[in-house]
Amino acid sequence: MNLDNIKMKRIVLVLLLVTFLIGGVYTMLLASPEELVYIIPIEKTIDPGLEKFVERGYEEAENLGADLIMLEVDTPGGLVDAAININKTISASSIPTYALVKGDAISAGAFITISCEKIAMQPGGIIGDAEPRIGTERADEKYVSFFAGKMGAIAEQNGRDKGIAIAMVDRDVEIPDLVAKGKLLTLTYTQAEKYGYADFIVNNRQEFLDQIELGNARIIEAKPSLAESITRLITSPYVAPLLLTIGIAGIIIEIFTLGWGIAGTIGIASLALYFGGHLLAGFTGWGAILLFLLGIILLAIEILVPGFGLPGIGGMISIAVSIIIAAPNWEAGLISLVLAIVGTIILLLISFKFMKKRNIWDRLVLGLNFKKEEGYISQSQDLSKYIGQKGIAFTTLRPSGTAELEDGTKLDVVTEGDFITRGEKIVIYKVEGIRVVVRKNRNETGQ
């Protein structure tokens, strides 16, 4: 009997264990899958690098099956084009997007924020001041009207007062008791809540998630890769002109100063960063880089060949166009180019004042300080009498330098592009004002 009791207890124990396991599996099958919130930071300047980062974040969120994308915003604004493209990414996603304004949502940042279905703001946060600008100047009326319309339409789409959004862009819009005509509208966090531009006032992210019943959701934060961080830095509207300035000035300084050294190396590195960064960001292709190299080659030809002609003009145009088409848009490229030109001029003036010139400068710019006692002739006089006279290259002509005639007279001369080494026999065959043109005396060299 005792044996039967033991068997019975074992059977009951097994049945209980099986029942427990079946119940656990059944509960797991019926339980809701873990909810996922994907966080994308919108920080620092709104630029094309951030646009690409956000686009990648949305793709990753879609692949992970996220329930919500949250943009954590703290930005002073940036490029309108980049903000508009981010808005397109938000609109195209099947995942709802909410925004948490942790600090400032200014300018392009305000546009991105109101593109979201729900907005939460932390105490001290502000939103607005979205007037588009070209450099430091207000954009033209046509563009202001366009962007104001976009802001109004996006606000209306998400159930917000479009007049308030338009007043953030257009200073000519007046809203009684809120903003006077001639002023841009910026809302504090309490004003934003009052006028429907903040659905929640929260102290932190967790409080916001609790408010929307996602407090227990799994959180994944998008992190920029090293390449994305470098690309954002290089393509920012502040760094790109600086790289161009250093690059162009460095190469020009290296041409006219002693030896190849740090200026040329830094110049080449800066230009490589500018074009490489824009290439990695997907803003341009190899065409812009090849066009820039063509411009450098044409300028080199212009330096070596006397006179300012088509190679010089073509080189400058090629370089300018390559810089503009490498930029995210033509406005950014044009601003970068203008700032680079101004910066280059300043750096060159400083450099030519304090850095030692090398001999190539004297070969490219004909000297006027040679002493008469050493046989040099002032070239302000009529030099046509020297046509046909022979002599030797007193210095290497590449293409300019000094020639010594058979009677010992020394003259500043140029070739028509030929390279004539020191000591080779020459003949003067043309004089154009003070420009004395020589060629090799082939009759006496046997060539």
C-alpha positions in Angstrom: 0.0 0.0 0.0 2.8 2.3 0.8 4.3 1.6 -2.6 1.0 2.5 -4.3 0.9 5.8 -2.4 4.4 6.6 -3.5 3.5 5.9 -7.1 0.4 8.0 -6.9 2.3 11.0 -5.4 4.8 10.7 -8.3 2.0 10.7 -10.9 0.4 13.8 -9.3 3.8 15.6 -9.1 4.4 14.9 -12.8 0.9 16.1 -13.8 1.4 19.3 -11.8 4.8 19.9 -13.4 3.4 19.3 -16.9 0.4 21.6 -16.1 2.8 24.3 -14.9 5.0 24.1 -18.0 2.0 24.2 -20.4 0.6 27.2 -18.6 3.9 29.0 -18.7 4.3 28.4 -22.5 0.7 29.5 -23.1 1.2 32.7 -21.1 4.3 33.5 -23.0 2.5 33.0 -26.3 -0.3 35.2 -25.3 1.9 37.9 -23.8 2.5 41.1 -25.8 6.0 41.4 -27.3 8.3 43.9 -25.6 7.7 47.4 -26.8 10.7 49.3 -28.3 11.4 53.0 -28.4 14.2 54.2 -30.7 15.9 57.5 -29.7 17.5 59.8 -32.3 19.4 62.9 -30.9 18.9 66.1 -32.9 21.8 68.1 -31.5 24.2 70.9 -32.6 23.9 72.3 -36.1 21.3 71.0 -38.5 23.4 70.0 -41.5 23.5 67.4 -44.3 25.6 65.1 -42.0 22.8 65.0 -39.5 20.3 64.4 -42.3 22.1 61.3 -43.3 22.4 60.2 -39.6 18.7 60.6 -39.1 17.9 58.7 -42.3 20.1 55.8 -41.2 18.4 55.9 -37.8 14.9 55.5 -39.3 16.1 52.6 -41.4 17.4 50.9 -38.3 14.2 51.6 -36.4 12.1 50.1 -39.2 14.3 47.0 -39.3 14.0 46.5 -35.5 10.3 47.0 -35.6 10.3 49.9 -33.2 6.9 51.1 -31.8 8.0 54.7 -31.5 10.8 57.0 -32.7 11.7 59.8 -30.3 13.7 62.8 -31.5 15.5 64.4 -28.6 16.0 68.0 -29.7 18.5 70.6 -28.6 19.8 72.6 -31.5 20.4 76.3 -32.5 19.2 75.4 -36.1 21.1 75.1 -39.3 20.4 74.5 -43.0 16.8 74.6 -44.1 17.4 72.1 -46.9 18.6 69.5 -44.4 15.6 70.2 -42.1 13.2 69.8 -45.0 14.8 66.4 -46.0 14.6 65.2 -42.3 10.9 66.2 -42.4 10.5 64.0 -45.5 12.1 61.1 -43.7 9.7 61.6 -40.8 6.7 61.7 -43.0 7.7 58.7 -45.0 8.0 56.4 -41.9 5.3 54.1 -40.8 6.5 54.5 -37.2 5.0 57.4 -35.2 7.6 60.1 -34.3 7.4 62.2 -31.1 9.8 65.0 -30.0 11.3 65.8 -26.7 12.8 69.3 -26.6 15.5 69.1 -24.0 16.8 72.6 -24.6 16.4 74.7 -27.7 14.4 74.0 -30.8 15.4 77.0 -32.9 15.1 77.7 -36.6 15.5 74.5 -38.6 15.2 72.7 -35.2 11.7 74.2 -34.7 10.7 72.9 -38.2 11.8 69.4 -37.4 10.1 69.5 -33.9 6.7 70.5 -35.3 7.0 67.7 -37.9 6.4 65.3 -35.0 3.0 64.0 -33.9 3.5 64.8 -30.2 5.9 67.3 -28.5 7.2 67.3 -25.0 9.3 70.0 -23.6 11.5 70.2 -20.5 11.5 73.3 -18.3 13.6 76.0 -19.8 13.1 74.8 -23.3 12.2 77.2 -26.2 10.9 76.8 -29.8 10.7 79.2 -32.7 12.8 81.9 -34.4 12.8 80.1 -37.7 13.5 82.8 -40.2 15.6 81.5 -43.1 18.9 83.3 -43.7 21.6 83.4 -46.4 24.8 83.8 -44.5 24.1 86.6 -41.9 21.4 88.2 -44.0 17.6 87.4 -44.1 16.7 85.4 -47.1 14.6 87.1 -49.9 10.9 87.4 -49.5 10.2 84.6 -52.0 12.1 82.1 -49.9 10.7 83.4 -46.6 7.2 83.0 -48.0 8.0 79.4 -49.1 9.4 78.3 -45.8 6.6 80.1 -43.8 4.1 78.1 -45.9 5.9 74.9 -45.2 6.0 75.6 -41.5 2.3 76.4 -41.5 1.3 73.4 -43.5 3.3 71.0 -41.2 1.8 72.6 -38.1 -1.7 72.3 -39.5 -1.1 68.7 -40.5 -0.4 67.8 -36.8 -3.3 69.8 -35.4 -1.5 73.0 -34.4 -2.2 76.6 -35.1 -0.5 77.4 -38.4 -0.5 81.1 -37.8 1.9 80.6 -34.8 4.2 78.5 -37.0 4.2 81.2 -39.8 5.0 83.9 -37.2 8.1 81.9 -36.2 9.3 82.4 -39.8 7.9 85.7 -41.0 8.6 88.8 -38.9 5.8 90.7 -40.7 3.1 88.5 -39.1 1.5 89.9 -36.0 -0.4 87.9 -33.4 -2.0 90.1 -30.7 -0.8 89.5 -27.2 1.9 87.1 -28.5 4.2 88.7 -31.0 4.4 92.2 -32.5 4.9 93.0 -36.2 8.6 93.1 -37.0 9.6 90.5 -34.4 10.1 86.8 -34.8 8.1 84.5 -32.5 9.8 82.2 -30.0 7.7 80.4 -27.5 8.9 79.4 -24.0 7.9 76.0 -22.7 4.9 77.3 -20.8 3.8 79.3 -23.8 4.2 76.3 -26.0 2.0 74.3 -23.8 -0.6 77.1 -23.7 -0.8 77.4 -27.5 -0.7 73.7 -28.3 3.0 73.5 -29.3 3.8 71.2 -26.3 1.6 68.3 -25.4 3.6 67.6 -22.2 5.9 69.4 -19.8 8.3 66.8 -18.4 11.5 66.8 -16.5 13.2 64.0 -18.4 12.8 61.2 -20.9 11.4 58.6 -18.5 8.7 60.9 -17.4 7.7 61.5 -21.0 7.6 57.7 -21.6 5.5 57.2 -18.5 3.0 59.9 -19.8 2.6 58.0 -23.1 2.4 54.6 -21.4 5.8 53.3 -22.7 7.6 53.6 -19.4 8.6 49.9 -19.5 9.6 49.9 -23.2 13.1 48.8 -24.3 15.2 51.8 -25.3 17.7 51.9 -28.1 19.7 55.1 -28.8 21.1 55.9 -32.2 24.8 56.6 -32.0 26.7 58.3 -34.8 29.6 56.3 -36.2 33.1 57.7 -36.4 32.7 58.3 -40.1 29.4 60.1 -39.6 30.9 62.3 -36.8 33.9 63.2 -39.0 31.6 63.9 -42.0 29.3 66.1 -39.9 32.3 68.1 -38.7 33.8 68.6 -42.1 30.6 69.5 -43.9 29.3 71.9 -41.3 28.8 75.5 -42.6 31.5 76.7 -40.2 34.3 74.2 -40.8 34.0 73.7 -44.6 34.9 77.4 -45.5 37.8 77.2 -43.0 39.2 74.0 -44.7 39.0 75.7 -48.1 40.7 78.8 -46.8 43.6 76.8 -45.3 43.8 74.6 -48.3 44.0 77.3 -51.0 46.2 79.6 -48.9 48.5 76.8 -47.9 49.3 75.8 -51.5 49.7 79.4 -52.7 52.0 80.2 -49.7 54.1 77.1 -50.5 54.7 78.3 -54.0 56.2 81.5 -52.9 58.1 80.5 -49.7 61.2 78.6 -49.0 61.0 74.9 -49.7 58.2 72.4 -49.5 57.0 72.2 -45.9 54.2 72.5 -43.5 52.1 75.1 -45.4 51.8 72.9 -48.5 51.2 69.8 -46.5 48.5 71.4 -44.4 46.9 72.9 -47.6 46.7 69.5 -49.4 45.4 67.8 -46.2 42.7 70.5 -45.8 41.5 70.2 -49.4 41.5 66.4 -49.1 39.3 66.7 -46.0 36.9 69.1 -47.7 36.3 67.1 -50.8 36.7 63.7 -49.1 34.1 64.6 -46.4 31.6 65.8 -49.0 32.2 62.7 -51.1 31.7 60.4 -48.1 28.5 62.3 -47.2 27.1 61.6 -50.6 26.9 65.3 -51.6 29.2 65.0 -54.6 31.1 62.5 -56.8 34.5 62.3 -58.2 33.6 64.8 -60.9 34.0 67.7 -58.5 37.4 66.5 -57.4 38.6 66.0 -60.9 37.3 69.4 -61.9 39.3 70.9 -58.9 42.5 69.2 -60.0 41.9 70.4 -63.6 41.7 73.9 -62.2 45.0 73.5 -60.3 46.7 72.2 -63.5 45.4 75.2 -65.6 46.7 77.7 -63.0 50.1 76.0 -63.0 50.2 76.3 -66.8 49.3 80.0 -66.4 52.1 80.5 -63.9 54.7 78.9 -66.2 53.5 80.5 -69.4 53.8 84.4 -69.6 50.7 86.5 -69.7 47.3 86.2 -68.2 45.1 84.2 -70.6 42.7 81.4 -71.0 44.5 78.8 -68.7 44.3 81.2 -65.8 40.7 82.1 -66.3 39.7 78.5 -67.0 41.6 77.4 -63.8 39.8 79.8 -61.6 36.4 79.0 -63.0 37.1 75.2 -62.6 38.1 75.6 -59.0 35.1 77.8 -58.2 32.6 75.5 -59.8 34.2 72.4 -58.2 33.8 73.9 -54.7 30.2 74.9 -55.4 29.1 71.5 -56.8 30.8 69.6 -54.0 28.7 71.4 -51.4 25.2 70.1 -50.3 23.6 73.0 -52.2 24.7 75.9 -54.3 24.0 78.5 -51.5 26.3 76.7 -49.1 28.9 76.2 -51.8 28.8 79.9 -52.8 29.1 81.0 -49.1 32.0 78.7 -48.5 33.7 80.0 -51.7 33.3 83.7 -50.8 34.5 83.1 -47.2 37.5 81.1 -48.5 38.5 83.8 -50.9 38.4 86.5 -48.2 40.2 84.2 -45.7 42.9 83.3 -48.3 43.6 87.0 -49.1 44.0 87.7 -45.4 46.3 84.8 -44.9 48.4 85.6 -48.0 48.9 89.2 -46.9 50.1 88.1 -43.5 52.3 85.4 -45.0 54.0 87.5 -47.6 54.7 90.1 -45.0 56.4 87.8 -42.5 57.6 84.7 -44.4 60.8 84.5 -46.4 60.3 84.5 -50.1 62.1 81.9 -52.1 63.8 82.2 -55.5 60.8 81.1 -57.5 59.1 84.4 -56.6 62.0 86.3 -58.2 61.7 84.1 -61.3 58.0 84.6 -61.6 58.0 88.4 -60.9 60.8 90.1 -62.9 63.1 91.9 -60.5 63.6 95.7 -60.7 66.4 96.1 -58.1 69.5 94.9 -60.1 72.5 97.2 -59.9 73.7 99.1 -63.0 77.3 98.5 -61.9 76.8 94.7 -62.4 75.7 95.2 -66.0 71.9 95.3 -65.5 70.0 97.7 -67.7 66.9 99.5 -66.6 64.0 98.1 -68.6 62.0 101.4 -68.6 64.0 102.5 -71.7 63.4 101.4 -75.3 64.6 97.8 -75.5 63.8 97.2 -79.2 67.4 97.9 -80.1 68.3 94.5 -78.5 66.3 92.5 -81.0 68.5 90.0 -82.7 71.3 90.2 -80.1 72.8 87.0 -78.8 73.9 85.9 -75.4 73.5 83.2 -72.8 71.0 82.4 -70.1 72.6 84.0 -67.0 70.0 82.1 -64.8 67.8 79.2 -65.6 64.7 80.5 -67.6 61.5 78.8 -66.4 60.2 80.8 -68.2 61.5 84.0 -66.8 64.9 84.9 -65.5 68.0 86.9 -66.6 70.1 86.8 -69.8 73.6 88.1 -70.4 74.3 89.5 -73.9 77.7 89.2 -75.6 78.6 92.8 -74.6 78.0 91.9 -70.9 74.6 93.6 -70.6 72.1 91.8 -68.4 68.4 91.9 -69.1 65.3 90.4 -67.5 63.8 88.1 -70.1 61.2 85.5 -70.6 60.7 82.6 -73.0 57.5 81.6 -74.7 57.2 78.7 -72.3 60.4 76.8 -73.1 62.7 75.7 -70.3 66.2 77.0 -70.9 69.0 76.0 -68.5 71.7 78.3 -67.3 74.5 78.8 -69.7 72.6 77.8 -72.9 72.9 80.2 -75.8 69.9 82.4 -76.5 68.8 85.1 -79.0 66.4 88.0 -78.5 63.7 87.8 -81.2 60.9 90.0 -79.8 60.4 93.0 -77.5 56.9 93.9 -76.2 57.3 97.1 -74.1 59.5 96.0 -71.2 59.0 92.3 -72.0 62.0 90.9 -73.7 61.3 87.5 -75.3 64.1 85.0 -76.0 64.5 81.6 -77.6 67.3 79.1 -77.8 70.0 80.1 -80.4 69.6 76.8 -82.3 72.0 77.9 -85.0 74.9 78.0 -82.5 73.8 75.0 -80.5 73.5 72.8 -83.6 69.9 71.9 -83.0 
